[in-house]
């Protein structure tokens, strides 16, 4: 009887831990997708249409697909182990270190980035 209670308690603790870990990962994923999506207006021309924003093909990346007129384009953001943006690339080029710093410091960390979020249009 006692071993059954211990097993049940251990299973409950493990399930709680895994559930919390999954919730944390989901929050991190949503935050990364929102950050990458919000970077789009700063690096793409005006008049774009958001097509998709989701985790990218590689670990710690997010890919945003968008259209300019009839042409489709993409933007990829790479993150550290958390939600800190470490690289941004389009099909044409990658942002340099100083450009990435300016994007993060003077745009992504402002209310304008949230207001210009393509998902909110």
N, CA, C and O atoms as CSV, one atom per row, in Angstrom:
chain,resi,resn,atom,element,x,y,z
A,1,UNK,N,N,0.829,-1.186,0.000
A,1,UNK,CA,C,0.000,0.000,0.000
A,1,UNK,C,C,0.875,1.251,0.000
A,1,UNK,O,O,0.621,2.212,-0.726
A,2,UNK,N,N,1.917,1.209,0.840
A,2,UNK,CA,C,2.791,2.362,0.961
A,2,UNK,C,C,3.557,2.621,-0.338
A,2,UNK,O,O,3.726,3.775,-0.729
A,3,UNK,N,N,4.021,1.568,-1.008
A,3,UNK,CA,C,4.767,1.731,-2.253
A,3,UNK,C,C,3.847,2.256,-3.366
A,3,UNK,O,O,4.284,3.000,-4.243
A,4,UNK,N,N,2.582,1.861,-3.317
A,4,UNK,CA,C,1.632,2.359,-4.315
A,4,UNK,C,C,1.430,3.868,-4.151
A,4,UNK,O,O,1.333,4.595,-5.139
A,5,UNK,N,N,1.365,4.336,-2.894
A,5,UNK,CA,C,1.217,5.775,-2.658
A,5,UNK,C,C,2.456,6.534,-3.121
A,5,UNK,O,O,2.354,7.602,-3.725
A,6,UNK,N,N,3.618,5.973,-2.834
A,6,UNK,CA,C,4.864,6.623,-3.278
A,6,UNK,C,C,4.918,6.704,-4.796
A,6,UNK,O,O,5.288,7.733,-5.363
A,7,UNK,N,N,4.544,5.604,-5.448
A,7,UNK,CA,C,4.546,5.598,-6.907
A,7,UNK,C,C,3.567,6.632,-7.441
A,7,UNK,O,O,3.889,7.363,-8.378
A,8,UNK,N,N,2.385,6.703,-6.860
A,8,UNK,CA,C,1.375,7.664,-7.288
A,8,UNK,C,C,1.846,9.092,-7.054
A,8,UNK,O,O,1.651,9.960,-7.905
A,9,UNK,N,N,2.463,9.338,-5.905
A,9,UNK,CA,C,2.994,10.659,-5.618
A,9,UNK,C,C,4.114,11.020,-6.593
A,9,UNK,O,O,4.166,12.147,-7.086
A,10,UNK,N,N,4.999,10.083,-6.871
A,10,UNK,CA,C,6.080,10.315,-7.834
A,10,UNK,C,C,5.543,10.598,-9.228
A,10,UNK,O,O,6.044,11.481,-9.923
A,11,UNK,N,N,4.531,9.857,-9.635
A,11,UNK,CA,C,3.920,10.068,-10.945
A,11,UNK,C,C,3.257,11.444,-11.016
A,11,UNK,O,O,3.339,12.120,-12.042
A,12,UNK,N,N,2.606,11.857,-9.941
A,12,UNK,CA,C,1.949,13.171,-9.914
A,12,UNK,C,C,2.979,14.296,-9.987
A,12,UNK,O,O,2.774,15.285,-10.690
A,13,UNK,N,N,4.070,14.147,-9.271
A,13,UNK,CA,C,5.134,15.156,-9.301
A,13,UNK,C,C,5.729,15.236,-10.706
A,13,UNK,O,O,5.938,16.331,-11.228
A,14,UNK,N,N,5.999,14.098,-11.311
A,14,UNK,CA,C,6.570,14.078,-12.660
A,14,UNK,C,C,5.605,14.700,-13.667
A,14,UNK,O,O,6.023,15.470,-14.532
A,15,UNK,N,N,4.327,14.372,-13.560
A,15,UNK,CA,C,3.338,14.945,-14.472
A,15,UNK,C,C,3.242,16.453,-14.291
A,15,UNK,O,O,3.136,17.188,-15.273
A,16,UNK,N,N,3.276,16.916,-13.060
A,16,UNK,CA,C,3.244,18.356,-12.806
A,16,UNK,C,C,4.460,19.060,-13.368
A,16,UNK,O,O,4.346,20.140,-13.948
A,17,UNK,N,N,5.619,18.454,-13.199
A,17,UNK,CA,C,6.855,19.033,-13.737
A,17,UNK,C,C,6.807,19.110,-15.256
A,17,UNK,O,O,7.128,20.144,-15.842
A,18,UNK,N,N,6.404,18.008,-15.895
A,18,UNK,CA,C,6.337,17.991,-17.354
A,18,UNK,C,C,5.275,18.947,-17.885
A,18,UNK,O,O,5.474,19.573,-18.927
A,19,UNK,N,N,4.168,19.064,-17.193
A,19,UNK,CA,C,3.127,20.013,-17.594
A,19,UNK,C,C,3.612,21.449,-17.497
A,19,UNK,O,O,3.351,22.263,-18.382
A,20,UNK,N,N,4.314,21.754,-16.421
A,20,UNK,CA,C,4.880,23.100,-16.266
A,20,UNK,C,C,5.926,23.395,-17.320
A,20,UNK,O,O,5.986,24.507,-17.844
A,21,UNK,N,N,6.747,22.413,-17.636
A,21,UNK,CA,C,7.767,22.575,-18.665
A,21,UNK,C,C,7.125,22.815,-20.027
A,21,UNK,O,O,7.588,23.668,-20.784
A,22,UNK,N,N,6.083,22.087,-20.345
A,22,UNK,CA,C,5.390,22.265,-21.620
A,22,UNK,C,C,4.753,23.647,-21.702
A,22,UNK,O,O,4.802,24.287,-22.752
A,23,UNK,N,N,4.161,24.111,-20.618
A,23,UNK,CA,C,3.554,25.441,-20.611
A,23,UNK,C,C,4.610,26.521,-20.800
A,23,UNK,O,O,4.372,27.509,-21.495
A,24,UNK,N,N,5.765,26.338,-20.190
A,24,UNK,CA,C,6.864,27.293,-20.322
A,24,UNK,C,C,7.357,27.326,-21.765
A,24,UNK,O,O,7.595,28.402,-22.312
A,25,UNK,N,N,7.511,26.167,-22.380
A,25,UNK,CA,C,7.968,26.094,-23.768
A,25,UNK,C,C,6.964,26.748,-24.709
A,25,UNK,O,O,7.358,27.414,-25.666
A,26,UNK,N,N,5.671,26.567,-24.449
A,26,UNK,CA,C,4.643,27.174,-25.290
A,26,UNK,C,C,4.680,28.695,-25.180
A,26,UNK,O,O,4.524,29.393,-26.182
A,27,UNK,N,N,4.885,29.209,-23.977
A,27,UNK,CA,C,4.994,30.652,-23.770
A,27,UNK,C,C,6.223,31.200,-24.484
A,27,UNK,O,O,6.150,32.255,-25.114
A,28,UNK,N,N,7.330,30.511,-24.395
A,28,UNK,CA,C,8.559,30.922,-25.071
A,28,UNK,C,C,8.361,30.924,-26.586
A,28,UNK,O,O,8.785,31.859,-27.265
A,29,UNK,N,N,7.726,29.896,-27.110
A,29,UNK,CA,C,7.468,29.818,-28.554
A,29,UNK,C,C,6.608,30.981,-29.017
A,29,UNK,O,O,6.904,31.602,-30.038
A,30,UNK,N,N,5.549,31.284,-28.278
A,30,UNK,CA,C,4.667,32.405,-28.647
A,30,UNK,C,C,5.411,33.735,-28.606
A,30,UNK,O,O,5.222,34.583,-29.478
A,31,UNK,N,N,6.260,33.918,-27.591
A,31,UNK,CA,C,7.027,35.152,-27.470
A,31,UNK,C,C,8.010,35.308,-28.631
A,31,UNK,O,O,8.169,36.403,-29.170
A,32,UNK,N,N,8.660,34.224,-29.008
A,32,UNK,CA,C,9.594,34.271,-30.136
A,32,UNK,C,C,8.871,34.592,-31.440
A,32,UNK,O,O,9.344,35.421,-32.218
A,33,UNK,N,N,7.747,33.955,-31.686
A,33,UNK,CA,C,6.984,34.211,-32.913
A,33,UNK,C,C,6.538,35.665,-32.960
A,33,UNK,O,O,6.637,36.305,-34.007
A,34,UNK,N,N,6.050,36.197,-31.846
A,34,UNK,CA,C,5.614,37.597,-31.806
A,34,UNK,C,C,6.781,38.547,-32.066
A,34,UNK,O,O,6.621,39.528,-32.791
A,35,UNK,N,N,7.940,38.277,-31.495
A,35,UNK,CA,C,9.111,39.136,-31.700
A,35,UNK,C,C,9.517,39.152,-33.163
A,35,UNK,O,O,9.765,40.220,-33.723
A,36,UNK,N,N,9.587,38.001,-33.781
A,36,UNK,CA,C,9.992,37.928,-35.188
A,36,UNK,C,C,8.960,38.602,-36.083
A,36,UNK,O,O,9.317,39.328,-37.011
A,37,UNK,N,N,7.704,38.366,-35.810
A,37,UNK,CA,C,6.626,38.980,-36.593
A,37,UNK,C,C,6.686,40.499,-36.480
A,37,UNK,O,O,6.462,41.204,-37.464
A,38,UNK,N,N,6.986,41.006,-35.289
A,38,UNK,CA,C,7.048,42.452,-35.067
A,38,UNK,C,C,8.275,43.089,-35.700
A,38,UNK,O,O,8.292,44.298,-35.931
A,39,UNK,N,N,9.305,42.291,-35.985
A,39,UNK,CA,C,10.495,42.818,-36.678
A,39,UNK,C,C,10.213,43.046,-38.159
A,39,UNK,O,O,10.906,43.828,-38.810
A,40,UNK,N,N,9.222,42.383,-38.682
A,40,UNK,CA,C,8.930,42.438,-40.117
A,40,UNK,C,C,8.729,43.849,-40.665
A,40,UNK,O,O,9.343,44.172,-41.682
A,41,UNK,N,N,7.908,44.713,-40.056
A,41,UNK,CA,C,7.726,46.056,-40.621
A,41,UNK,C,C,9.013,46.879,-40.669
A,41,UNK,O,O,9.120,47.808,-41.471
A,42,UNK,N,N,9.973,46.555,-39.834
A,42,UNK,CA,C,11.229,47.319,-39.822
A,42,UNK,C,C,12.177,46.898,-40.938
A,42,UNK,O,O,13.034,47.686,-41.338
A,43,UNK,N,N,12.046,45.689,-41.445
A,43,UNK,CA,C,12.979,45.207,-42.465
A,43,UNK,C,C,12.339,44.986,-43.828
A,43,UNK,O,O,13.049,44.757,-44.807
A,44,UNK,N,N,11.031,45.049,-43.913
A,44,UNK,CA,C,10.327,44.833,-45.183
A,44,UNK,C,C,9.678,46.140,-45.636
A,44,UNK,O,O,9.420,47.024,-44.819
A,45,UNK,N,N,9.417,46.261,-46.930
A,45,UNK,CA,C,8.766,47.479,-47.424
A,45,UNK,C,C,7.321,47.593,-46.929
A,45,UNK,O,O,6.726,46.618,-46.469
A,46,UNK,N,N,6.780,48.788,-47.033
A,46,UNK,CA,C,5.376,49.013,-46.652
A,46,UNK,C,C,4.457,48.242,-47.594
A,46,UNK,O,O,4.847,47.906,-48.712
A,47,UNK,N,N,3.254,47.968,-47.146
A,47,UNK,CA,C,2.259,47.307,-47.981
A,47,UNK,C,C,2.425,45.802,-48.065
A,47,UNK,O,O,1.986,45.188,-49.038
A,48,UNK,N,N,3.042,45.203,-47.080
A,48,UNK,CA,C,3.206,43.753,-47.077
A,48,UNK,C,C,1.988,43.090,-46.447
A,48,UNK,O,O,1.213,43.729,-45.736
A,49,UNK,N,N,1.838,41.814,-46.717
A,49,UNK,CA,C,0.738,41.034,-46.146
A,49,UNK,C,C,1.332,39.806,-45.466
A,49,UNK,O,O,2.034,39.018,-46.100
A,50,UNK,N,N,1.053,39.647,-44.194
A,50,UNK,CA,C,1.549,38.508,-43.432
A,50,UNK,C,C,0.844,37.241,-43.901
A,50,UNK,O,O,-0.383,37.207,-43.997
A,51,UNK,N,N,1.619,36.206,-44.191
A,51,UNK,CA,C,1.049,34.929,-44.606
A,51,UNK,C,C,1.096,33.892,-43.488
A,51,UNK,O,O,0.127,33.167,-43.261
A,52,UNK,N,N,2.243,33.828,-42.786
A,52,UNK,CA,C,2.417,32.803,-41.752
A,52,UNK,C,C,3.564,33.199,-40.848
A,52,UNK,O,O,4.550,33.778,-41.304
A,53,UNK,N,N,3.443,32.894,-39.584
A,53,UNK,CA,C,4.532,33.078,-38.615
A,53,UNK,C,C,4.507,31.871,-37.690
A,53,UNK,O,O,3.516,31.620,-37.004
A,54,UNK,N,N,5.622,31.119,-37.680
A,54,UNK,CA,C,5.668,29.870,-36.902
A,54,UNK,C,C,7.116,29.498,-36.619
A,54,UNK,O,O,8.032,30.071,-37.210
A,55,UNK,N,N,7.330,28.540,-35.718
A,55,UNK,CA,C,8.697,28.075,-35.486
A,55,UNK,C,C,9.353,27.669,-36.804
A,55,UNK,O,O,8.707,27.103,-37.686
A,56,UNK,N,N,10.635,27.967,-36.920
A,56,UNK,CA,C,11.369,27.717,-38.152
A,56,UNK,C,C,11.887,26.295,-38.261
A,56,UNK,O,O,11.615,25.450,-37.408
A,57,UNK,N,N,12.639,26.044,-39.331
A,57,UNK,CA,C,13.123,24.693,-39.598
A,57,UNK,C,C,14.248,24.239,-38.659
A,57,UNK,O,O,14.419,23.040,-38.436
A,58,UNK,N,N,14.997,25.168,-38.121
A,58,UNK,CA,C,16.093,24.818,-37.212
A,58,UNK,C,C,15.689,25.143,-35.775
A,58,UNK,O,O,14.763,25.917,-35.533
A,59,UNK,N,N,16.395,24.545,-34.845
A,59,UNK,CA,C,16.128,24.817,-33.432
A,59,UNK,C,C,16.338,26.298,-33.146
A,59,UNK,O,O,17.242,26.916,-33.708
A,60,UNK,N,N,15.525,26.862,-32.291
A,60,UNK,CA,C,15.619,28.255,-31.858
A,60,UNK,C,C,15.441,29.258,-32.996
A,60,UNK,O,O,16.008,30.350,-32.946
A,61,UNK,N,N,14.663,28.907,-34.019
A,61,UNK,CA,C,14.377,29.843,-35.107
A,61,UNK,C,C,12.875,30.005,-35.292
A,61,UNK,O,O,12.075,29.152,-34.908
A,62,UNK,N,N,12.528,31.139,-35.898
A,62,UNK,CA,C,11.146,31.423,-36.281
A,62,UNK,C,C,11.182,31.901,-37.719
A,62,UNK,O,O,12.067,32.672,-38.092
A,63,UNK,N,N,10.242,31.459,-38.528
A,63,UNK,CA,C,10.147,31.887,-39.918
A,63,UNK,C,C,8.828,32.620,-40.115
A,63,UNK,O,O,7.767,32.150,-39.704
A,64,UNK,N,N,8.919,33.785,-40.755
A,64,UNK,CA,C,7.744,34.579,-41.088
A,64,UNK,C,C,7.670,34.652,-42.612
A,64,UNK,O,O,8.607,35.114,-43.264
A,65,UNK,N,N,6.562,34.199,-43.169
A,65,UNK,CA,C,6.329,34.295,-44.607
A,65,UNK,C,C,5.387,35.463,-44.849
A,65,UNK,O,O,4.395,35.630,-44.140
A,66,UNK,N,N,5.703,36.272,-45.858
A,66,UNK,CA,C,4.875,37.430,-46.168
A,66,UNK,C,C,4.853,37.663,-47.668
A,66,UNK,O,O,5.687,37.133,-48.401
A,67,UNK,N,N,3.899,38.455,-48.115
A,67,UNK,CA,C,3.760,38.756,-49.542
A,67,UNK,C,C,3.876,40.257,-49.751
A,67,UNK,O,O,3.368,41.066,-48.974
A,68,UNK,N,N,4.560,40.591,-50.822
A,68,UNK,CA,C,4.643,41.962,-51.297
A,68,UNK,C,C,4.077,41.910,-52.710
A,68,UNK,O,O,4.737,41.436,-53.635
A,69,UNK,N,N,2.859,42.397,-52.869
A,69,UNK,CA,C,2.181,42.214,-54.148
A,69,UNK,C,C,1.894,40.742,-54.345
A,69,UNK,O,O,1.274,40.107,-53.491
A,70,UNK,N,N,2.344,40.185,-55.479
A,70,UNK,CA,C,2.141,38.762,-55.762
A,70,UNK,C,C,3.350,37.904,-55.426
A,70,UNK,O,O,3.302,36.686,-55.594
A,71,UNK,N,N,4.434,38.515,-54.955
A,71,UNK,CA,C,5.658,37.773,-54.623
A,71,UNK,C,C,5.704,37.417,-53.149
A,71,UNK,O,O,5.413,38.238,-52.279
A,72,UNK,N,N,6.075,36.180,-52.892
A,72,UNK,CA,C,6.227,35.733,-51.509
A,72,UNK,C,C,7.678,35.898,-51.074
A,72,UNK,O,O,8.603,35.704,-51.862
A,73,UNK,N,N,7.859,36.257,-49.811
A,73,UNK,CA,C,9.171,36.449,-49.221
A,73,UNK,C,C,9.178,35.806,-47.839
A,73,UNK,O,O,8.135,35.384,-47.338
A,74,UNK,N,N,10.350,35.735,-47.229
A,74,UNK,CA,C,10.458,35.180,-45.884
A,74,UNK,C,C,11.473,35.953,-45.062
A,74,UNK,O,O,12.368,36.617,-45.584
A,75,UNK,N,N,11.298,35.839,-43.774
A,75,UNK,CA,C,12.186,36.425,-42.769
A,75,UNK,C,C,12.417,35.339,-41.728
A,75,UNK,O,O,11.468,34.695,-41.279
A,76,UNK,N,N,13.665,35.134,-41.344
A,76,UNK,CA,C,13.977,34.146,-40.318
A,76,UNK,C,C,14.675,34.833,-39.156
A,76,UNK,O,O,15.593,35.629,-39.354
A,77,UNK,N,N,14.242,34.527,-37.961
A,77,UNK,CA,C,14.851,35.060,-36.741
A,77,UNK,C,C,15.450,33.893,-35.965
A,77,UNK,O,O,14.851,32.822,-35.866
A,78,UNK,N,N,16.633,34.116,-35.421
A,78,UNK,CA,C,17.276,33.108,-34.576
A,78,UNK,C,C,17.376,33.673,-33.170
A,78,UNK,O,O,17.679,34.851,-32.984
A,79,UNK,N,N,17.120,32.828,-32.186
A,79,UNK,CA,C,17.097,33.227,-30.782
A,79,UNK,C,C,18.131,32.436,-29.995
A,79,UNK,O,O,18.568,31.365,-30.415
A,80,UNK,N,N,18.516,32.985,-28.839
A,80,UNK,CA,C,19.352,32.222,-27.920
A,80,UNK,C,C,18.459,31.191,-27.238
A,80,UNK,O,O,17.349,30.941,-27.710
A,81,UNK,N,N,18.902,30.600,-26.165
A,81,UNK,CA,C,18.099,29.588,-25.484
A,81,UNK,C,C,16.803,30.160,-24.917
A,81,UNK,O,O,15.858,29.416,-24.653
A,82,UNK,N,N,16.756,31.475,-24.730
A,82,UNK,CA,C,15.543,32.130,-24.250
A,82,UNK,C,C,14.837,32.828,-25.390
A,82,UNK,O,O,14.681,32.272,-26.477
A,83,UNK,N,N,14.409,34.058,-25.129
A,83,UNK,CA,C,13.661,34.815,-26.133
A,83,UNK,C,C,14.450,35.993,-26.680
A,83,UNK,O,O,13.876,36.904,-27.275
A,84,UNK,N,N,15.761,35.980,-26.481
A,84,UNK,CA,C,16.587,37.087,-26.966
A,84,UNK,C,C,16.965,36.862,-28.426
A,84,UNK,O,O,17.544,35.834,-28.778
A,85,UNK,N,N,16.634,37.823,-29.256
A,85,UNK,CA,C,16.897,37.761,-30.687
A,85,UNK,C,C,18.393,37.911,-30.942
A,85,UNK,O,O,19.011,38.859,-30.458
A,86,UNK,N,N,18.985,36.973,-31.708
A,86,UNK,CA,C,20.426,37.037,-31.973
A,86,UNK,C,C,20.756,37.168,-33.456
A,86,UNK,O,O,21.898,37.471,-33.800
A,87,UNK,N,N,19.778,36.948,-34.347
A,87,UNK,CA,C,20.032,37.097,-35.781
A,87,UNK,C,C,18.711,37.244,-36.529
A,87,UNK,O,O,17.693,36.664,-36.150
A,88,UNK,N,N,18.752,38.034,-37.600
A,88,UNK,CA,C,17.604,38.203,-38.492
A,88,UNK,C,C,18.117,38.103,-39.917
A,88,UNK,O,O,19.103,38.749,-40.270
A,89,UNK,N,N,17.459,37.298,-40.736
A,89,UNK,CA,C,17.861,37.134,-42.128
A,89,UNK,C,C,16.636,37.119,-43.028
A,89,UNK,O,O,15.573,36.632,-42.643
A,90,UNK,N,N,16.797,37.657,-44.231
A,90,UNK,CA,C,15.783,37.560,-45.274
A,90,UNK,C,C,16.390,36.750,-46.411
A,90,UNK,O,O,17.542,36.326,-46.323
A,91,UNK,N,N,15.628,36.532,-47.474
A,91,UNK,CA,C,16.200,35.794,-48.603
A,91,UNK,C,C,17.304,36.596,-49.295
A,91,UNK,O,O,18.105,36.036,-50.043
A,92,UNK,N,N,17.344,37.909,-49.045
A,92,UNK,CA,C,18.352,38.764,-49.674
A,92,UNK,C,C,19.611,38.951,-48.845
A,92,UNK,O,O,20.712,38.977,-49.395
A,93,UNK,N,N,19.469,39.080,-47.533
A,93,UNK,CA,C,20.644,39.341,-46.691
A,93,UNK,C,C,20.334,39.085,-45.225
A,93,UNK,O,O,19.213,38.745,-44.846
A,94,UNK,N,N,21.373,39.262,-44.416
A,94,UNK,CA,C,21.245,39.158,-42.955
A,94,UNK,C,C,21.540,40.514,-42.346
A,94,UNK,O,O,22.365,41.268,-42.861
A,95,UNK,N,N,20.867,40.822,-41.253
A,95,UNK,CA,C,21.164,42.070,-40.561
A,95,UNK,C,C,22.543,41.974,-39.914
A,95,UNK,O,O,22.902,40.946,-39.340
A,96,UNK,N,N,23.298,43.046,-40.013
A,96,UNK,CA,C,24.601,43.097,-39.347
A,96,UNK,C,C,24.382,43.247,-37.848
A,96,UNK,O,O,23.268,43.524,-37.401
A,97,UNK,N,N,25.437,43.066,-37.082
A,97,UNK,CA,C,25.364,43.222,-35.630
A,97,UNK,C,C,24.838,44.586,-35.206
A,97,UNK,O,O,23.928,44.657,-34.380
A,98,UNK,N,N,25.401,45.701,-35.763
A,98,UNK,CA,C,24.889,47.018,-35.392
A,98,UNK,C,C,23.418,47.222,-35.792
A,98,UNK,O,O,22.650,47.827,-35.044
A,99,UNK,N,N,23.034,46.724,-36.958
A,99,UNK,CA,C,21.634,46.858,-37.392
A,99,UNK,C,C,20.700,46.080,-36.479
A,99,UNK,O,O,19.613,46.553,-36.146
A,100,UNK,N,N,21.121,44.892,-36.076
A,100,UNK,CA,C,20.321,44.092,-35.152
A,100,UNK,C,C,20.187,44.801,-33.815
A,100,UNK,O,O,19.101,44.828,-33.236
A,101,UNK,N,N,21.270,45.374,-33.319
A,101,UNK,CA,C,21.227,46.130,-32.067
A,101,UNK,C,C,20.237,47.286,-32.168
A,101,UNK,O,O,19.420,47.484,-31.269
A,102,UNK,N,N,20.304,48.051,-33.261
A,102,UNK,CA,C,19.388,49.187,-33.434
A,102,UNK,C,C,17.936,48.717,-33.525
A,102,UNK,O,O,17.041,49.342,-32.956
A,103,UNK,N,N,17.708,47.628,-34.234
A,103,UNK,CA,C,16.351,47.075,-34.342
A,103,UNK,C,C,15.808,46.723,-32.961
A,103,UNK,O,O,14.674,47.069,-32.630
A,104,UNK,N,N,16.612,46.039,-32.162
A,104,UNK,CA,C,16.157,45.623,-30.840
A,104,UNK,C,C,15.996,46.809,-29.892
A,104,UNK,O,O,14.994,46.914,-29.185
A,105,UNK,N,N,16.965,47.681,-29.883
A,105,UNK,CA,C,16.994,48.789,-28.914
A,105,UNK,C,C,15.974,49.880,-29.214
A,105,UNK,O,O,15.298,50.377,-28.313
A,106,UNK,N,N,15.871,50.245,-30.486
A,106,UNK,CA,C,15.057,51.414,-30.825
A,106,UNK,C,C,13.750,51.087,-31.536
A,106,UNK,O,O,13.008,52.000,-31.898
A,107,UNK,N,N,13.451,49.815,-31.744
A,107,UNK,CA,C,12.163,49.488,-32.346
A,107,UNK,C,C,11.444,48.385,-31.567
A,107,UNK,O,O,10.343,48.606,-31.063
A,108,UNK,N,N,12.040,47.224,-31.464
A,108,UNK,CA,C,11.341,46.103,-30.828
A,108,UNK,C,C,10.997,46.359,-29.369
A,108,UNK,O,O,10.022,45.808,-28.859
A,109,UNK,N,N,11.782,47.184,-28.694
A,109,UNK,CA,C,11.528,47.485,-27.282
A,109,UNK,C,C,10.619,48.692,-27.093
A,109,UNK,O,O,10.570,49.262,-26.003
A,110,UNK,N,N,9.892,49.094,-28.149
A,110,UNK,CA,C,9.009,50.254,-28.056
A,110,UNK,C,C,7.559,49.835,-28.289
A,110,UNK,O,O,7.302,48.762,-28.835
A,111,UNK,N,N,6.614,50.678,-27.877
A,111,UNK,CA,C,5.201,50.389,-28.150
A,111,UNK,C,C,4.875,50.397,-29.647
A,111,UNK,O,O,3.885,49.797,-30.066
A,112,UNK,N,N,5.698,51.071,-30.453
A,112,UNK,CA,C,5.452,51.099,-31.901
A,112,UNK,C,C,5.506,49.705,-32.514
A,112,UNK,O,O,4.725,49.396,-33.414
A,113,UNK,N,N,6.402,48.874,-32.045
A,113,UNK,CA,C,6.514,47.519,-32.577
A,113,UNK,C,C,5.235,46.731,-32.335
A,113,UNK,O,O,4.774,46.007,-33.217
A,114,UNK,N,N,4.671,46.865,-31.167
A,114,UNK,CA,C,3.413,46.175,-30.875
A,114,UNK,C,C,2.281,46.741,-31.716
A,114,UNK,O,O,1.440,45.991,-32.213
A,115,UNK,N,N,2.254,48.059,-31.878
A,115,UNK,CA,C,1.198,48.692,-32.676
A,115,UNK,C,C,1.307,48.327,-34.153
A,115,UNK,O,O,0.289,48.233,-34.839
A,116,UNK,N,N,2.525,48.118,-34.654
A,116,UNK,CA,C,2.743,47.807,-36.065
A,116,UNK,C,C,2.759,46.312,-36.354
A,116,UNK,O,O,3.037,45.905,-37.483
A,117,UNK,N,N,2.464,45.486,-35.348
A,117,UNK,CA,C,2.489,44.032,-35.518
A,117,UNK,C,C,1.580,43.637,-36.681
A,117,UNK,O,O,0.384,43.926,-36.645
A,118,UNK,N,N,2.123,42.979,-37.719
A,118,UNK,CA,C,1.302,42.604,-38.875
A,118,UNK,C,C,0.138,41.676,-38.533
A,118,UNK,O,O,-0.848,41.630,-39.270
A,119,UNK,N,N,0.234,40.944,-37.440
A,119,UNK,CA,C,-0.866,40.049,-37.048
A,119,UNK,C,C,-2.073,40.836,-36.553
A,119,UNK,O,O,-3.189,40.315,-36.534
A,120,UNK,N,N,-1.859,42.075,-36.157
A,120,UNK,CA,C,-2.946,42.881,-35.609
A,120,UNK,C,C,-3.704,43.653,-36.690
A,120,UNK,O,O,-4.678,44.344,-36.392
A,121,UNK,N,N,-3.266,43.539,-37.921
A,121,UNK,CA,C,-3.943,44.272,-39.010
A,121,UNK,C,C,-5.066,43.487,-39.597
A,121,UNK,O,O,-5.734,43.958,-40.518
